[in-house]
């Protein structure tokens, strides 16, 4: 396993997230309304899924892989855990994109700054111990999973708000 291939997987998943955000923004509707719409009580909106990806990258870089402490505790508190979201002011699409970009670039720089042998280094994380390389694979899969949730929510929104 090599780092650049693993990062390419992360970048592929991220491109799909950004594509979904772009489609929502370019749809001609109220993008902020779409981003905040929930398909049912307690079900996360698209904003939550996107910000959850940013929070997860931050948490994994700082705590799981980096053995440091969180710098953005509010981000992780609001979006780093369960699929329910506290009542709070929602970030704008620009703020979402900024958060996604900042945390994505930060974790990639962190990974690229580690020795190549570290990909096989096993570290504890939520629920289990994995190699750093396996954690990177999991991060790519995690982002793809949440992009799927964003895409489904966008499709449900369009169906629920389609002219009859």
C-alpha positions as CSV (number, residue, x, y, z in Angstrom):
1,X,0.0,0.0,0.0
2,X,1.4,3.4,-0.9
3,X,0.3,6.8,0.5
4,X,-0.4,8.5,-2.9
5,X,-2.8,5.8,-4.0
6,X,-4.6,6.0,-0.6
7,X,-4.8,9.8,-0.9
8,X,-6.1,9.5,-4.5
9,X,-9.0,7.4,-3.0
10,X,-9.7,10.2,-0.5
11,X,-9.6,12.8,-3.3
12,X,-12.0,10.8,-5.5
13,X,-14.5,10.6,-2.7
14,X,-14.1,14.3,-1.9
15,X,-14.6,15.3,-5.6
16,X,-18.0,13.5,-5.4
17,X,-19.0,15.5,-2.3
18,X,-18.0,18.8,-3.9
19,X,-19.9,17.8,-7.1
20,X,-23.0,17.2,-5.1
21,X,-22.7,20.6,-3.4
22,X,-22.1,22.2,-6.8
23,X,-25.3,20.6,-8.3
24,X,-27.3,21.8,-5.4
25,X,-25.9,25.3,-5.7
26,X,-26.4,25.3,-9.5
27,X,-30.0,23.9,-9.4
28,X,-31.6,27.4,-9.4
29,X,-33.4,26.8,-6.1
30,X,-32.6,28.0,-2.7
31,X,-29.4,26.1,-1.9
32,X,-29.4,27.0,1.8
33,X,-33.0,25.6,2.1
34,X,-31.9,22.4,0.3
35,X,-28.8,22.1,2.6
36,X,-30.9,22.4,5.7
37,X,-33.9,20.2,4.7
38,X,-34.4,17.0,6.6
39,X,-36.2,14.1,5.1
40,X,-37.7,13.2,8.5
41,X,-37.5,14.0,12.2
42,X,-34.0,13.4,13.6
43,X,-32.6,12.6,10.2
44,X,-29.5,14.7,9.3
45,X,-29.5,17.2,6.6
46,X,-27.0,17.7,3.8
47,X,-25.1,20.3,5.8
48,X,-24.6,17.8,8.7
49,X,-23.2,15.2,6.4
50,X,-20.7,17.6,4.8
51,X,-19.6,19.1,8.1
52,X,-19.4,15.6,9.6
53,X,-16.8,14.8,6.9
54,X,-14.8,17.9,7.9
55,X,-15.0,17.1,11.6
56,X,-14.0,13.5,11.0
57,X,-10.9,14.5,9.1
58,X,-10.0,16.9,11.9
59,X,-10.6,14.4,14.7
60,X,-8.6,11.6,12.9
61,X,-5.7,13.8,12.1
62,X,-5.4,15.3,15.5
63,X,-6.5,12.5,17.9
64,X,-6.4,9.1,16.2
65,X,-3.4,9.5,13.9
66,X,-1.6,12.5,15.4
67,X,-1.9,11.8,19.1
68,X,-2.7,15.5,19.7
69,X,-5.7,17.4,20.9
70,X,-8.5,18.9,18.9
71,X,-8.2,22.5,17.8
72,X,-11.8,22.9,16.7
73,X,-13.8,21.4,19.6
74,X,-17.0,23.1,18.6
75,X,-16.8,21.6,15.1
76,X,-16.3,18.1,16.5
77,X,-18.9,18.5,19.2
78,X,-21.5,19.6,16.6
79,X,-20.7,17.3,13.7
80,X,-18.2,14.7,14.9
81,X,-20.5,12.1,16.5
82,X,-23.9,10.8,16.0
83,X,-26.3,11.5,13.2
84,X,-28.3,14.0,15.2
85,X,-27.5,17.6,15.1
86,X,-28.0,20.1,17.9
87,X,-30.1,23.2,17.1
88,X,-27.6,25.7,16.0
89,X,-26.9,28.2,13.3
90,X,-26.2,26.4,10.1
91,X,-23.0,27.3,8.2
92,X,-23.3,28.7,4.7
93,X,-22.2,26.7,1.6
94,X,-19.0,28.9,1.5
95,X,-18.3,28.0,5.1
96,X,-18.9,24.3,4.5
97,X,-16.6,24.3,1.5
98,X,-13.9,26.2,3.5
99,X,-14.1,23.7,6.4
100,X,-14.0,20.7,4.0
101,X,-11.0,22.2,2.2
102,X,-9.1,23.2,5.3
103,X,-9.4,19.9,7.1
104,X,-8.8,17.8,3.9
105,X,-5.6,19.7,3.1
106,X,-4.5,19.5,6.7
107,X,-4.9,15.7,7.0
108,X,-3.2,15.2,3.6
109,X,-0.2,17.3,4.6
110,X,0.0,15.5,7.9
111,X,0.0,12.1,6.2
112,X,2.6,13.2,3.6
113,X,4.8,14.4,6.4
114,X,5.0,11.0,8.0
115,X,7.7,8.4,7.1
116,X,6.4,5.9,4.4
117,X,6.8,3.0,6.9
118,X,4.2,4.6,9.1
119,X,1.4,3.3,6.9
120,X,1.8,-0.1,8.5
121,X,2.0,1.4,12.0
122,X,-0.9,0.2,14.1
123,X,-2.7,2.7,16.2
124,X,-5.8,2.5,18.3
125,X,-8.9,4.4,17.2
126,X,-12.7,4.3,17.8
127,X,-13.6,0.7,18.6
128,X,-10.5,-1.0,17.3
129,X,-6.8,-0.8,16.3
130,X,-5.8,-0.5,12.6
131,X,-2.8,0.5,10.6
132,X,-2.5,4.1,9.6
133,X,-3.0,2.9,6.0
134,X,-6.3,1.2,7.0
135,X,-7.5,4.3,8.7
136,X,-6.9,6.3,5.5
137,X,-8.9,3.7,3.6
138,X,-11.6,4.0,6.2
139,X,-11.7,7.8,5.8
140,X,-12.1,7.5,2.0
141,X,-14.9,5.0,2.5
142,X,-16.5,7.1,5.2
143,X,-16.6,10.2,3.0
144,X,-18.1,8.1,0.1
145,X,-20.8,6.8,2.5
146,X,-21.8,10.4,3.6
147,X,-21.7,11.6,0.0
148,X,-24.2,8.9,-0.8
149,X,-26.4,10.1,2.1
150,X,-26.1,13.7,0.7
151,X,-27.1,12.5,-2.7
152,X,-30.1,10.5,-1.4
153,X,-31.2,13.5,0.7
154,X,-30.9,15.8,-2.4
155,X,-33.0,13.3,-4.5
156,X,-35.6,13.1,-1.7
157,X,-35.7,16.9,-1.5
158,X,-36.3,17.3,-5.2
159,X,-39.0,14.6,-5.1
160,X,-40.8,16.3,-2.1
161,X,-40.6,19.7,-3.7
162,X,-41.3,18.9,-7.3
163,X,-44.1,20.8,-8.9
164,X,-47.3,18.6,-9.1
